[in-house]
């Protein structure tokens, strides 16, 4: 009985702590949306760095970025395909705004040349259509703090843990365009408990005033 009461006390304390965290976060207004021109420049510079790191090539091979070019989503894939074709890679094509790669380079030398060409062709392209959905630094910090200080503890109280290897650091979160959410790191065997939506209501995926990411009970039902 004493052991049971001890567990119950810890459970109630955890629930109270979670409630306080949720109340504390909701009392702080979400930062206003929108990026300044300087923040957009920083964003595209960061994306160019990420694009280069994904090539896995040494930095001394990194070619200069092309001047900034404003394009539409539909134009972007065609511009990249045309650029790659001009560089000698005819395995790139555009299909209704989607970049299609029909085959891979056969030799290591060709693969390296293809990575360099793709970096040059992709860098510098800016798509204003996507900029409206970007989070500014204050919004990214606000969301990450909510996830770390509120949502993850709330899920833990419900007996749902997140896979640590899937959890990005703050810097990685920003590099990923703030697309991560703790619900995306929930172990698959816990999905059935999320399917009725009760836990999502008690532990909201996003705090008030922030854009929704489409995390719903239906998405867990569908797997």
C-alpha positions in Angstrom: 0.0 0.0 0.0 2.8 2.4 0.9 4.6 1.6 -2.4 1.3 2.2 -4.3 0.8 5.5 -2.6 4.3 6.5 -3.5 3.8 5.7 -7.1 0.4 7.6 -7.1 2.1 10.6 -5.5 4.8 10.7 -8.1 2.2 10.4 -10.8 0.1 13.2 -9.5 3.2 15.4 -9.1 4.1 14.7 -12.7 0.6 15.5 -13.9 0.6 18.8 -11.9 4.0 19.7 -13.4 2.7 19.0 -16.9 -0.4 21.2 -16.3 1.8 24.0 -15.0 4.0 23.8 -18.0 1.1 23.9 -20.4 -0.4 26.8 -18.6 2.9 28.7 -18.5 3.5 28.2 -22.2 0.0 29.3 -23.2 0.5 32.5 -21.2 3.3 33.5 -23.4 2.1 34.9 -26.7 3.5 33.3 -29.9 6.0 35.5 -31.8 4.7 37.3 -34.9 5.1 35.5 -38.2 7.1 36.7 -41.1 10.8 37.0 -42.0 12.8 40.1 -42.7 14.9 40.3 -45.8 18.1 39.7 -43.7 16.5 36.6 -42.1 15.6 35.3 -45.6 19.2 35.8 -46.7 20.4 33.9 -43.6 17.8 31.1 -44.3 19.0 30.6 -47.9 22.6 30.7 -46.9 21.9 28.0 -44.3 20.1 25.9 -46.9 23.0 26.2 -49.3 25.3 25.0 -46.5 23.0 22.0 -45.9 22.8 21.3 -49.6 26.6 21.2 -49.8 27.0 19.0 -46.7 24.6 16.5 -48.3 27.1 16.0 -51.2 29.6 14.6 -48.7 32.4 16.2 -50.7 35.3 18.1 -49.1 34.8 21.9 -48.7 37.7 22.8 -50.9 35.7 21.5 -53.9 32.7 23.6 -53.1 32.0 25.9 -56.2 30.7 29.4 -55.8 26.9 29.8 -55.4 25.0 31.2 -58.3 23.5 34.7 -57.9 20.1 34.7 -56.3 17.3 33.9 -58.8 13.6 34.2 -57.9 11.5 31.4 -59.4 8.2 29.7 -59.0 7.8 26.1 -57.7 6.8 25.0 -61.2 9.8 26.7 -62.8 12.4 25.4 -60.3 12.4 21.8 -61.3 12.6 22.7 -65.0 15.5 25.1 -64.4 17.4 22.5 -62.5 16.8 19.8 -65.1 17.8 22.1 -67.9 20.9 23.1 -66.0 21.9 19.5 -65.3 21.3 18.6 -69.0 23.6 21.5 -70.0 26.2 20.1 -67.6 26.1 16.8 -69.4 23.6 14.9 -67.3 20.7 13.9 -69.4 19.1 11.7 -66.7 17.3 14.8 -65.3 13.9 15.9 -66.5 10.9 17.9 -65.4 7.4 16.4 -65.2 4.8 18.9 -64.4 6.9 20.7 -61.8 8.5 17.6 -60.4 12.3 16.9 -60.9 12.8 13.4 -62.1 16.1 11.5 -62.0 15.9 8.5 -64.2 19.3 6.8 -63.4 22.4 7.1 -61.2 26.0 7.8 -62.2 27.9 4.6 -62.8 31.4 5.7 -61.7 32.6 7.4 -58.6 34.1 10.2 -60.8 30.8 10.7 -62.6 28.9 10.7 -59.2 31.2 13.4 -57.9 30.8 15.5 -61.0 27.0 15.1 -60.8 26.9 16.2 -57.2 29.0 19.3 -58.0 26.7 20.1 -60.9 23.6 19.6 -58.9 24.8 21.9 -56.2 25.6 24.7 -58.7 22.2 24.2 -60.5 20.2 24.1 -57.2 21.9 26.9 -55.3 20.7 30.4 -55.6 17.1 29.5 -56.5 14.6 31.3 -54.3 10.9 30.4 -54.2 8.7 33.2 -52.7 5.7 30.8 -52.7 7.4 28.8 -49.9 8.6 31.8 -47.9 5.3 32.5 -46.3 5.3 29.1 -44.5 8.8 29.6 -43.2 9.3 30.2 -39.4 11.4 33.1 -38.4 14.1 32.5 -35.7 11.9 33.6 -32.8 9.1 31.3 -33.9 11.6 28.3 -34.3 12.9 29.0 -30.8 9.4 29.3 -29.4 8.3 26.0 -30.9 11.5 24.1 -29.9 11.1 25.4 -26.3 7.5 24.2 -26.3 8.5 20.8 -27.5 11.4 20.4 -25.1 9.8 21.9 -22.0 6.1 21.1 -22.5 5.2 18.6 -25.1 7.8 15.9 -24.4 7.1 16.0 -20.6 3.4 15.9 -21.3 3.8 12.8 -23.4 6.0 11.2 -20.8 3.2 11.7 -18.2 0.9 9.8 -20.5 3.5 7.0 -20.7 4.6 7.8 -24.2 8.3 8.3 -24.8 10.1 9.7 -27.9 12.9 8.0 -29.6 16.0 10.0 -28.6 17.9 9.2 -31.8 15.1 10.8 -33.8 15.2 14.0 -31.7 17.2 16.8 -33.2 19.2 19.4 -31.4 18.1 23.0 -31.6 20.6 23.7 -34.4 19.5 20.6 -36.3 15.9 21.5 -35.9 16.5 24.9 -37.4 18.5 23.3 -40.3 15.5 21.1 -41.0 13.2 24.1 -41.6 11.6 23.5 -38.2 9.7 20.5 -39.6 10.3 18.1 -36.6 7.7 17.5 -33.9 8.0 15.1 -30.9 5.0 13.2 -32.2 7.1 12.2 -35.2 9.6 10.5 -32.9 7.0 8.5 -31.0 7.8 4.7 -31.2 5.5 2.9 -33.7 4.1 0.6 -31.0 2.6 3.6 -29.2 0.6 4.7 -32.3 -2.6 2.8 -31.3 -2.8 4.9 -28.1 -2.8 8.1 -30.2 -5.4 6.9 -32.7 -8.4 8.1 -30.6 -7.1 11.7 -30.4 -7.4 12.0 -26.6 -3.6 12.3 -26.0 -3.3 14.8 -28.8 -5.9 16.9 -27.2 -4.3 16.7 -23.8 -0.8 17.3 -25.2 -1.3 19.6 -28.3 1.3 19.2 -31.1 1.6 22.9 -31.4 1.0 25.8 -28.9 -1.7 28.4 -29.7 -0.8 30.9 -32.3 1.6 28.7 -34.3 0.9 27.1 -37.7 -0.6 23.6 -37.6 1.6 20.7 -39.0 -1.2 18.3 -39.8 -0.5 15.9 -37.0 -3.9 14.3 -36.3 -5.3 11.1 -34.8 -6.2 10.0 -38.4 -2.5 10.2 -39.4 -1.7 7.6 -36.7 -4.6 5.4 -37.6 -3.3 5.3 -41.2 0.3 4.6 -40.0 
